[in-house]
Amino acid sequence: MPTLVVQHSDDVIVRPAKGKYIAEHIPGAKYVEVPGRNWHHFVEPWRPSFQEVAEFLTGHQADVAEDRVLATVLFTDIVDSTRRAAEIGDRDWHALLDAHDAIVRVQLNRFRGREVNTSGDGFFAMFDGPQRAIRCAMAIGDAVPALGIQVRAGLHTGECEVRGDDIGGIAVHIGARVSALAGPNDVLVSSTLRDLVIGSGLEFEERGTHELKGVPGEWHLFAVASP
């Protein structure tokens, strides 16, 4: 039978000599060494192993997708920020923004979110847990009124394209569109995200079906109910 022996060069449990021995004692076997010391080829870093398997089975080394991740995206921004900035002037507005940013970052750290980027008075963050993302948005909404401002938040869960420290893809666009439909103090989520946290104790109010600009189909949205 055609046989492939994949060996990690720095493996301290199954050393390369053992892998070579196996390959030498199977007629026609192909022996391949890949970098690292990963004994379990199905955990990270698994891509080099899988690429060798793909080439052995298909005759060519297919690219193994490594630039996509399932994540919950959160968008927040300050309600009526332009009017508020005009009322208090640039200097005070910049001080207010600094205080707002500090509050958001404290809550992101508390709920293990990762800041992706900021734009003016808005934040874009990602989470690997949908419930934590929602509770982070709620905590931000509860904290910022002390500054005399309100925020709105929109969330969605989907597969995102990783581009360095940034993420993109249709899931990100959906999250941004959901956020744009949120009102003052709203934490607005897609039905996808709502379904993922059923049983968490969070409660939701229906906000109807909407068309999201540039996104196919109609989307059912929900607002997180105040406790």
N, C-alpha and C positions, 0 to 999 in steps of 0.2 A: 504494500500500500504506500502511496506517496506520503512522506512524513516530514514534518517541519519541527525542528527543535529550537525553541527560542530561549536564549540564556541572557540574563543580566550580568554584565561584566564584573560588577562589584558586589554581587550577591555573596553574603557571608554564610548563608545556610546551605544553599546548593551552589557550589563553586563552579566556575567555568569548566574545570577539568571533568566534572561529573556530566555536565551537559554534552561536552565533546565525546565522552565515552559512550553515552547513549546514542548519539548520532553516528559514531563510527561502527556501532554494532547493529544498526538497522540499515540494510542494503538500500543505497540510493537516497538516504535521508539528507535533508538540507539543514545545515547548522547556521544559525544567525545569532550574533551577540548584539545586544542593544545596551546603551549606557545605563548606569544606575545600579541600585541594589534592591530593586523591588522583587520580592519573592512571589507576591500575589499579583498576577498580571491584570487582575480586574479592578485594582484600586490605583489611585494616582501614584506615579505617572503611568497611565496605561496606554497612551496613544502610540508610542513607538512599537509596542508589542502588537497592537491591533493592526497597525499599518503593515507590519510584516506578514501577519496572518492574511490580511486582505490581498496582498500581492501574491502570496502562495496559492490562494484559492482562485483568484480571478486573473492573474497574470499581470496586473498593474497595481501600483501602490496608490490607492484612493486616499484623498484627503479626508481625515477624520474630523468631523465638525468639533471645533473647540472654542468657537467664538459666540456661543449662545448659552443663555442661562435663564432659568425660570425665576422670576422676581416679581415682587410687588413694588410698583412705582408710586411715589407720593409727590404731588405738586401742591405748594402752598403759595399764597401771596396776600399782601395787605389790601383790605377793602378800601376803596376810595383813596388810594395812596397819592394820586396827583393833587386832589383837593386838600388833603391833609398837609402835604409838603408846601403848598402855596400858603396855607394858613399860618404855618409856624416858621417858615423861612428855611433856607438851605442849611444853615449851621445846626439848628435844632433838629431838622429832619435827619441829617447825617448822624447825629447823636442817637436819635430814636431808632434809626436803622441798625446802628451798632448794638443797641440793647435788644432789639428784636432778633438779630442774628445770633446773639449769645443765647437767648432763650431757646431758639430752634435747635441750635447745636447741642445744648444740654439735653434736650429731649431725644434727639437723634442718638446721642451716646447712651442714654438711659435705655432706649428700646432697641439698641444694636442696629440702627440704620446707618447707611453710608451716604454721606453727602456727595452727590454727583456734580452739581454745579449750582451757582446762584446767578440771578439776573435781576438787578435792581432790588426790588423788594420781594422777590420770589425765590423759593427754594425748590430744588429737584433732588429727591433722594430715593434710594432703593433699599429694600429689605428682603431677607430670605424667609420671613415669616409674615403671612398676611394679617394675623391678628395683632401682632406687635406694630405693624405699620398703621393700622387703624387707631390703636390706642395711643400711638405717638402723635398722630394728627389731632386726636381729642385733647391730649395733654397740652399741645401747643395752643390750641384754641382756648383752653382754660387759663393759660398763663399770660397771654399777651394783653388781655383787657386792662391789666395793671399799668400798661403803658399808654392807655387811652386809645387803643386801636383794636380792630377786629381782623381776623384772617378767614380765608376760605381754603378748603382743601379738597383735592380730588385724587382718587386712587383707582388702580386697576392692577390685576395680576395677569401676566402673560410671559411668553418667551421673548427675551430681549437679546439684541446683538451687542456683544461686548467689543468696544473699540478703544483699547487702551484703558484709560481711567473713565471713559465715557461709555454710555450705553445708548442704543437706538432701536429702531424697529417699530412695527405697527403698535405693539403694546405700549410703548412710550407715547406715541401720538394719541392713543385712546385715553391714557391717563391725563394728558394735557387737555384734551377736549372735555373730559368729565370735569376737571377742575374749573374750566371756563364757565360751566353751567352752574357752579355752586354759588350759593348766596352767602351773605355775612354769617359767620359762625358755622357754616355748613361743613360737614365731612361727608362728601358725596362719593359713592362707590359704584362700580359697575356690578351687574348681576353676577358676573363671573367671580368677583371677589366676595360678594355677599354669600354665594353658595359655598365657598371654601371655608367660611367661618361659622357655618351653622353648628349650633351646639356649644359655641364659645361663651354664651351669655350676653353677647351683643344683640341689640335690638335695632330694627331698621324701619324707616317709613318709606313707603313707595313714593317716587317722584316722577313716575310716568315713563313713557317710551320716547326716545329722542333719536334724531339723526345727528351723528357726529361728523362734522365737516371733514371730508376727505377719507372717511372710514366707511366701508361698505355696510349695508344693513341698518337695522334699527336696534337701539340699545336701551335696555330697561335699567333705570338708575334708582338707587336707594340712598337715603340720607341716614346716617347713624343717629338713632334717637337719643335724646339726652337722658342720662340715668335718673 
